[in-house]
Amino acid sequence: MKAIEKVSVIDLVVKEIREMCLSSEIAVGEKLPTEKKLGETLNVGRSTVREALRILQAMGLIEMRPGRGAFLKSKNLGDSSTITKWFREHEIQLRDFMEVRMALEPLAVKLAIERGTEAELTEIAEIFKTFEQAQENKDVINLAISDEAFHNAIVKATHNKLLIIINQNIADAFAEYRTKSFASEKTASHALEPHRAILSALQKRDVEEAMKRVRRHLEISLKDVEQVVSEEA
């Protein structure tokens, strides 16, 4: 239940900061309030603000400048042609990410089934409900957040510290992809049933089925990216 609360809070913080960026309060090129100031205003911790800013940067709304803070990059959240252009420019990098995930995530579900507690599997199921609701509402932000939370919760259930660290590094680098991906209605629609199938295999503690479902999910995700790129080539 704790993870769902985090997802909900981050989603609200993203929306609040996004509304500020799109309002007349701040102009393109101007600096946003500091993480500390935003946290005090929104009554949340700096880590929550930092995660929200990371998501907004992935959406192309703000730019994080090391040592200087966050700056408003654009008031345009982008249309389908912008998303397609992003996919095309990052095709090779995305394929690299997916290949690494295809190696690590089947291992993660195997270990999660072998070592995960019932409470951890319940947490994964609750995150899926959030993902399902976001899909129904066509909520791009919450789709990206809950997708990351779903996969992270599986890795957490492995109780393998090194795998958890490696996964977090990949998730951080993958944030922009997630947001851009779920901005495409077609690719977003392809994620729901694979997540449901992975969850079902986890709940049955069926290692072979879970590993197969994860591989299939990642294969579909890669094909969706390649399709988006090829259609506008």
HELIX and SHEET records of a PDB file:
HELIX    1   1 LYS A    2  LEU A   22  1                                  21    
HELIX    2   2 GLU A   35  LEU A   42  1                                   8    
HELIX    3   3 ARG A   46  ALA A   58  1                                  13    
HELIX    4   4 SER A   80  GLU A   89  1                                  10    
HELIX    5   5 GLU A   91  ARG A  115  1                                  25    
HELIX    6   6 GLU A  118  ASN A  137  1                                  20    
HELIX    7   7 VAL A  140  LYS A  156  1                                  17    
HELIX    8   8 LYS A  161  PHE A  182  1                                  22    
HELIX    9   9 GLU A  185  SER A  189  1                                   5    
HELIX   10  10 LEU A  192  LYS A  204  1                                  13    
HELIX   11  11 VAL A  207  GLU A  231  1                                  25    
SHEET    1   A 2 ILE A  62  ARG A  65  0                                        
SHEET    2   A 2 GLY A  69  LEU A  72 -1                                        
END                                                                             
